Amino acid sequence: MRSPANTGIDDASNWLALAVVVLVAFALRMAIAVLLPGIHYPDEVMQSLEQAHRLVFGSGLVPWEFRDGARSWLLPGMLAVPMWLGNEVAPGSGAYRWLAQALIAAITASSAAVGYVWAKRYGRWPALVAAIVLCTWFEFVYFGARALGEVVAAAFLFAGVFLCSRHESPSTRRAAMAGFCLGSAFVFRFHLAPALALAALWYCRADVRQRWLPLLAGASLPLLALGLADWIAWSQPFASILNNFRANILEGRSHVYGTSGAGWYVSQLAQQWGLLFPVVLLLAAGGARREPLALLTALAIVLAHSVVAHKEYRFIYPALPLVLLLAALGSAELCGWIARWRKQAENHAAMLVVACLAWIAGSIGLAVSPAMHFEWTRGRAGVELMARAGTEAHCGVGLLAAWSWTGGYSSLHRALPIYLLDWDRNTWNTEAFDAWILPGGVLEPQRAGYRLVQCGPQNAAGATDLCLWVRGGECDDSNATNEAQRVLNASGQ
């Protein structure tokens, strides 16, 4: 690869290529959202889509985070606009949800374009390899349209690290843009603060006037938005961060959801990437010779999250685009080295094409591996059956399933009561609702007058599949004590 040119984000003169990169990345991410709807983790529904639905349409379950002020309204507020628009454009369809997810997919697809521009510092072919990797890597496609703070923050972090990766030629505009991106990453995932500080220090160093001041000015915009949103919602600027830190770190509430050892993230990466794990790391180490900040930032993300007891794979998702960009650069450089070593410069392009095909094949192989097999259908029945219940039910929906692993009102899309049932049948009042979602094979609802409508794979919270049963007739909720929000409030969920 050639040495980097002293250019910035305007390096990309081929806007058509950039448009193709974004469209391909967007299409792949939205294809999963539409064809394989599901839930990777309940937060993508209950902390974002559900709250956006509540904001726009008035109906939505309220988890403890939004009762205790431990979450910001920024992400739900951002999703509320396309959700409202989708319902206006195509009422009675799933457009309200798809359009909200399309906004997430568009944001994450931007990383493929940024990666293309970033890698183009070293030539057209490295840019092509980087674009293909960032467009098609299975985890980017899988997470790309999920309304998770980590996913949105990852796109802003990636752009911010790109802008901070070159120290020469100070530019007020570049510093302000970098600050805006880093600040935006912080407001969607404040846990990234150590990595964001590292990127800012790398770029600004001791230059206060030309770097620090415009960078902080750019960062102040998303920080101001977060402060105002929290002030309006929780009567205190940045209350969501303070309340979240107090509940999950000081009070240890996150420990309820599980704890893991310091090496858990490395073991998870090894499990997800299988035989490609050492290959990707070696290629990334090669790419880091050119772009060390990307590697340092990724390491900062993994290390900072490793010291926290509660761990989830999605927490280190923002590190993955940086690592895969470096690996793409490393593979392009390896092809060039092999061509020079074998004195076959005319075959350099052919080797790079083979490298691109190998990346695609490797991604497909990992996508269908045992580690990912059930991920593609996790939570799918919960989303689809709640949507179907919205068309079948007339007076209520009963859930004998993990409530947080369903689509909630963001799928039901009707202001019907939801009833949460436990395994004590003496507490049930099956006459309070006329649609019932429960794990397959555990009961025979026909005896209560229900007929089977649809079953589907769930693969979450101990349920392999879920089924929707409906009945005709009237409803009687006079003895119903398990209305969903009342149960959540009483149990602190």
C-alpha positions in Angstrom: 0.0 0.0 0.0 1.2 3.5 -0.7 1.9 6.0 2.0 -1.1 8.0 3.2 -1.8 11.3 1.5 -2.3 14.4 3.6 -6.0 14.7 2.9 -9.1 14.6 5.0 -12.6 13.4 4.7 -12.9 15.0 1.2 -10.4 12.4 -0.2 -13.3 10.5 -1.8 -13.8 12.0 -5.3 -15.8 9.0 -6.5 -19.2 9.8 -4.9 -20.8 7.1 -7.0 -18.6 4.5 -5.3 -19.5 5.9 -1.9 -23.2 5.8 -2.7 -23.0 2.2 -3.8 -21.1 1.3 -0.6 -23.8 2.9 1.6 -26.7 1.4 -0.4 -25.3 -2.1 -0.3 -24.5 -1.8 3.4 -28.0 -0.4 4.1 -29.8 -3.0 2.0 -28.0 -5.9 3.8 -28.9 -4.5 7.3 -32.5 -3.8 6.4 -32.9 -7.2 4.8 -32.3 -8.8 8.2 -34.6 -6.4 9.9 -37.5 -7.2 7.5 -36.9 -10.9 6.7 -35.5 -12.1 10.1 -37.1 -9.9 12.7 -36.0 -10.7 16.2 -34.4 -9.6 19.4 -30.7 -9.9 20.2 -31.3 -8.4 23.7 -34.5 -6.9 25.2 -33.0 -3.4 25.3 -33.3 -2.9 21.6 -37.1 -3.1 22.1 -37.9 -2.1 25.6 -35.4 0.8 26.0 -35.8 2.2 22.5 -38.5 1.1 20.1 -41.1 0.6 22.9 -40.4 4.0 24.3 -40.6 5.6 20.9 -43.9 3.9 20.4 -45.1 5.2 23.7 -44.0 8.7 22.8 -45.8 8.7 19.4 -48.9 6.5 20.0 -49.3 6.6 23.8 -49.0 2.8 24.5 -45.9 1.1 25.7 -44.5 -0.8 28.6 -42.3 1.2 31.0 -39.3 -0.7 32.4 -37.5 0.4 35.6 -34.9 2.5 33.7 -37.6 4.8 32.4 -39.3 5.0 35.8 -36.1 5.7 37.7 -34.6 8.1 35.1 -31.7 5.8 34.3 -32.0 6.1 30.5 -32.0 9.1 28.2 -34.8 9.8 25.8 -32.4 10.7 23.0 -32.6 7.4 21.2 -36.3 6.9 21.6 -36.9 10.5 20.7 -34.8 10.1 17.5 -36.7 6.9 16.5 -40.1 8.6 17.2 -39.9 10.8 14.1 -39.5 7.9 11.5 -42.0 5.8 13.5 -44.6 8.5 13.2 -43.8 9.1 9.6 -44.0 5.4 8.8 -47.5 5.2 10.3 -48.6 8.2 8.4 -47.3 6.9 5.1 -48.5 3.3 5.4 -51.0 2.9 8.2 -51.9 -0.6 9.1 -48.6 -2.0 8.0 -45.2 -2.5 9.7 -43.8 0.6 8.1 -43.8 2.5 11.4 -41.3 0.0 12.9 -39.3 -0.6 9.7 -38.8 3.1 9.1 -37.4 3.5 12.7 -35.0 0.6 12.1 -34.1 2.0 8.7 -32.8 5.1 10.5 -30.5 2.9 12.6 -29.4 1.0 9.4 -28.6 4.2 7.6 -26.5 5.4 10.5 -24.5 2.1 10.7 -24.2 1.9 7.0 -22.2 5.2 7.1 -19.4 3.3 8.7 -18.8 1.4 5.5 -18.5 4.7 3.6 -16.2 6.2 6.3 -14.1 3.0 6.1 -13.9 3.3 2.3 -12.6 6.9 2.6 -10.3 6.0 5.5 -8.7 3.1 3.6 -8.4 5.1 0.4 -5.5 6.9 2.0 -3.6 3.9 0.9 -5.1 3.3 -2.5 -8.1 2.3 -4.4 -7.8 -1.4 -3.7 -7.4 -1.2 0.1 -10.5 1.0 0.0 -12.4 -1.6 -1.9 -11.4 -4.4 0.5 -12.3 -2.2 3.5 -15.7 -1.4 2.0 -16.5 -5.0 1.3 -15.5 -6.1 4.8 -17.5 -3.3 6.5 -20.5 -3.9 4.3 -20.7 -7.7 4.6 -19.2 -8.8 7.8 -21.8 -11.0 9.5 -21.9 -9.1 12.8 -22.4 -5.7 11.1 -25.3 -7.2 9.1 -26.8 -8.8 12.2 -26.5 -5.8 14.5 -26.9 -3.1 11.8 -30.6 -2.3 12.2 -30.9 -3.0 15.9 -32.0 0.0 18.0 -29.2 -0.4 20.6 -27.2 2.5 22.0 -24.0 0.5 21.4 -24.8 0.2 17.7 -25.5 3.9 17.1 -22.5 4.9 19.2 -20.3 2.6 17.2 -21.0 4.5 14.0 -20.2 7.9 15.6 -17.1 6.5 17.3 -15.8 5.0 14.1 -16.2 8.4 12.3 -14.6 10.2 15.2 -11.6 7.9 15.4 -11.1 8.4 11.6 -11.1 12.1 12.0 -8.7 11.9 14.9 -6.3 9.4 13.3 -4.2 12.0 11.5 -2.4 14.6 13.7 -0.8 16.7 11.0 -2.4 19.7 9.3 -4.6 21.1 12.0 -8.1 22.0 10.8 -10.7 23.8 12.8 -13.5 22.1 10.8 -12.0 18.7 11.2 -11.5 19.1 14.9 -15.1 20.3 15.3 -16.5 17.4 13.3 -14.3 15.0 15.4 -15.7 16.5 18.6 -19.3 16.2 17.3 -18.8 12.5 16.5 -17.0 11.7 19.7 -19.6 13.6 21.7 -22.4 11.8 19.9 -20.8 8.4 20.7 -20.7 9.4 24.4 -24.4 10.4 24.6 -25.5 7.1 23.1 -23.0 5.0 25.2 -21.3 6.9 27.9 -19.4 3.8 28.9 -17.1 4.5 25.9 -15.6 7.6 27.7 -12.1 6.1 28.1 -11.8 5.3 24.4 -13.2 8.6 23.4 -10.8 10.5 25.6 -7.9 8.5 24.1 -9.0 9.5 20.6 -9.3 13.1 21.6 -5.9 13.2 23.3 -4.3 11.5 20.3 -5.5 14.2 17.9 -5.3 17.3 20.1 -2.3 16.7 22.3 -1.1 20.1 23.5 -2.7 22.2 20.8 -5.4 24.1 22.7 -6.4 26.8 20.2 -6.6 24.9 16.9 -7.6 21.5 18.2 -9.0 21.3 21.7 -11.3 24.4 21.5 -13.0 23.5 18.2 -13.2 19.8 19.3 -14.9 20.7 22.6 -17.2 23.1 20.7 -18.3 20.3 18.4 -18.7 17.9 21.3 -20.8 20.4 23.2 -23.7 20.1 20.7 -24.7 16.4 21.4 -23.8 17.0 25.1 -26.2 19.9 25.2 -28.9 17.8 23.6 -28.4 15.1 26.2 -28.4 17.6 29.0 -31.6 19.3 27.8 -33.4 15.9 27.2 -32.6 14.7 30.7 -33.6 18.1 32.2 -36.9 17.9 30.5 -37.5 14.2 31.3 -35.9 13.9 34.7 -35.6 17.5 35.9 -31.8 17.3 36.0 -29.2 17.6 33.3 -27.3 14.4 32.6 -29.6 12.6 35.2 -29.7 9.5 33.0 -25.9 9.0 33.3 -25.9 9.7 37.0 -28.9 7.4 37.8 -27.6 4.7 35.5 -24.2 4.7 37.2 -25.7 4.8 40.6 -28.0 1.9 40.0 -25.8 -0.4 37.9 -22.3 0.3 39.3 -22.7 1.6 42.9 -25.8 -0.4 43.8 -24.8 -3.4 41.6 -28.2 -3.8 39.9 -26.6 -5.0 36.7 -25.2 -8.0 38.6 -28.7 -9.4 38.7 -28.3 -10.0 34.9 -25.1 -12.0 35.4 -21.4 -11.5 35.9 -18.3 -12.8 34.1 -14.6 -12.9 34.5 -12.0 -10.5 33.0 -11.3 -12.7 30.0 -14.9 -13.2 28.9 -14.8 -10.9 25.9 -11.7 -12.5 24.4 -13.4 -15.9 24.8 -16.6 -14.7 23.2 -14.6 -13.3 20.3 -12.8 -16.6 19.9 -16.2 -18.4 20.0 -17.9 -16.0 17.5 -15.0 -15.9 15.0 -13.8 -19.5 15.4 -10.8 -20.4 13.3 -10.7 -16.9 11.8 -10.1 -15.4 15.3 -6.3 -15.6 15.1 -6.3 -14.7 11.4 -8.3 -11.5 12.0 -6.1 -10.5 14.9 -2.9 -11.0 13.0 -4.2 -9.1 10.0 -5.5 -6.3 12.3 -2.0 -6.1 13.9 -0.6 -5.6 10.4 -3.1 -2.9 9.6 -2.3 -1.2 13.0 1.1 -0.4 11.6 -0.7 2.2 9.5 -3.5 3.2 11.8 -2.4 2.6 15.4 -5.2 4.8 16.9 -7.9 2.4 15.6 -6.2 -0.5 17.5 -5.6 1.5 20.6 -9.2 2.7 20.7 -10.5 -0.9 20.2 -8.3 -2.1 23.0 -9.5 0.7 25.3 -13.1 -0.4 24.7 -12.4 -4.0 25.5 -10.3 -3.3 28.5 -12.6 -0.8 30.0 -15.6 -3.1 29.8 -13.5 -6.1 31.0 -13.2 -4.6 34.5 -17.0 -4.3 34.9 -18.5 -7.5 36.3 -21.7 -7.5 34.1 -20.7 -8.3 30.5 -22.6 -8.6 27.3 -21.1 -9.2 23.8 -22.9 -6.1 22.5 -21.0 -3.9 24.9 -17.8 -4.2 22.9 -19.6 -4.0 19.5 -18.1 -0.4 18.9 -14.6 -2.0 18.9 -15.5 -4.5 16.1 -15.6 -2.0 13.1 -12.2 -0.7 14.1 -10.7 -4.2 14.3 -12.2 -5.3 11.0 -11.0 -2.1 9.3 -7.5 -2.8 10.4 -7.8 -6.5 9.3 -9.0 -5.3 5.9 -6.0 -3.0 5.6 -3.7 -5.8 6.8 -5.1 -8.2 4.2 -4.6 -5.6 1.4 -1.0 -5.0 2.6 -0.4 -8.8 2.7 -1.5 -9.1 -0.9 0.9 -6.4 -1.9 3.8 -8.0 0.0 3.1 -11.4 -1.6 3.0 -9.8 -5.1 6.4 -8.0 -4.4 7.9 -11.1 -2.9 6.9 -13.3 -5.9 7.7 -10.4 -8.3 4.3 -10.7 -9.8 3.0 -7.1 -9.6 0.6 -7.8 -12.5 -1.2 -10.3 -10.3 -1.7 -7.9 -7.4 -5.2 -7.0 -8.4 -6.2 -10.6 -8.8 -4.9 -11.4 -5.3 -6.9 -8.6 -3.9 -10.1 -9.9 -5.6 -9.4 -13.3 -4.0 -8.9 -11.6 -0.7 -12.3 -9.9 -1.0 -14.0 -13.2 -1.9 -12.2 -14.8 1.0 -13.6 -12.2 3.4 -17.1 -12.7 2.0 -16.8 -16.5 2.3 -15.4 -16.3 5.8 -18.3 -14.0 6.9 -20.9 -16.3 5.4 -19.2 -19.3 7.1 -19.3 -17.6 10.5 -22.9 -16.5 9.9 -24.1 -20.1 9.6 -21.8 -21.5 12.2 -23.1 -23.1 15.4 -22.2 -20.0 17.4 -24.6 -17.9 15.3 -27.2 -20.5 14.3 -29.9 -19.6 16.9 -29.0 -15.9 16.9 -30.8 -15.3 13.6 -34.1 -16.4 15.1 -33.7 -15.3 18.7 -36.8 -13.5 19.8 -38.4 -13.7 16.4 -41.7 -15.3 17.6 -42.0 -12.7 20.3 -41.9 -9.9 17.7 -44.0 -11.6 15.0 -46.7 -13.1 17.3 -47.3 -9.8 19.1 -47.8 -8.2 15.7 -50.2 -10.9 14.8 -52.0 -10.6 18.1 -52.6 -6.9 17.2 -54.7 -8.0 14.3 -56.4 -11.0 16.1 -57.2 -9.7 19.6 -60.2 -7.6 20.5 -59.8 -7.1 24.3 -56.4 -8.2 25.5 -53.2 -10.3 25.2 -52.0 -12.8 27.7 -48.3 -13.7 27.9 -46.9 -16.9 29.4 -43.5 -16.0 28.2 -40.6 -13.6 29.1 -42.3 -10.2 28.5 -39.0 -8.5 27.7 -38.4 -10.9 24.8 -41.5 -9.9 22.9 -42.1 -6.9 20.7 -44.3 -5.3 23.4 -46.6 -2.5 22.2 -44.0 -1.6 19.5 -45.2 -4.8 17.8 -48.7 -5.1 19.1 -49.4 -1.5 17.9 -52.8 -1.4 19.7 -53.8 0.0 23.0 -54.9 -3.3 24.4 -54.1 -4.5 27.9 -51.3 -7.0 28.2 -51.4 -9.6 31.0 -48.2 -11.2 32.4 -48.9 -14.7 33.7 -46.6 -16.7 35.9 -46.6 -20.5 36.4 -49.1 -20.4 39.2 -52.3 -21.3 37.4 -54.4 -20.2 40.3 -53.6 -16.6 39.5 -54.8 -16.9 35.9 -57.9 -15.3 34.5 -57.9 -16.5 30.9 -61.2 -14.7 30.3 -59.5 -11.3 30.7 -57.9 -11.7 27.2 -58.7 -13.3 23.9 -55.2 -13.7 22.5 -52.6 -15.8 24.3 -48.9 -16.2 23.6 -47.1 -19.1 25.4 -44.3 -21.6 24.8 -45.2 -24.4 22.5 -46.3 -27.8 24.0 -46.6 -26.7 27.6 -50.4 -26.3 27.7 -53.6 -27.2 25.8 -55.5 -23.9 25.6 -58.2 -25.6 23.5 -59.9 -26.5 26.8 -60.4 -22.8 27.5 -61.8 -22.3 24.0 -58.7 -21.1 22.2 -57.6 -22.1 18.7 -54.0 -22.2 17.4 -53.2 -19.4 15.0 -49.4 -19.4 14.6 -46.2 -20.8 16.0 -42.6 -19.6 15.5 -39.0 -20.0 16.7 -38.1 -18.0 19.8 -34.8 -19.4 21.1 -34.8 -17.0 24.0 -35.4 -17.1 27.8 -35.7 -20.9 27.8 -38.4 -21.0 25.1 -37.6 -22.9 21.9 -40.7 -21.7 20.2 -43.9 -19.6 21.0 -47.4 -20.0 19.8 -50.3 -17.6 19.5 -53.8 -18.9 20.5 -57.0 -16.8 20.1 -60.6 -17.3 21.1 -64.0 -15.7 20.3 -66.4 -14.3 22.8 -66.4 -11.5 25.3 -63.7 -10.7 27.9 -64.0 -10.3 31.6 -61.1 -8.4 33.3 -62.9 -7.9 36.7 -60.6 -10.4 38.4 -57.4 -9.7 36.5 -54.6 -8.6 38.8 -51.7 -9.3 36.5 -51.9 -6.4 34.0 -48.4 -5.9 32.7 -47.4 -2.5 33.9 -48.8 -3.2 37.4 -46.7 -6.4 37.5 -43.5 -4.5 36.4 -44.0 -1.8 38.9 -44.5 -4.2 41.7 -41.6 -6.4 40.9 -39.2 -3.5 40.1 -38.6 -4.7 36.5 
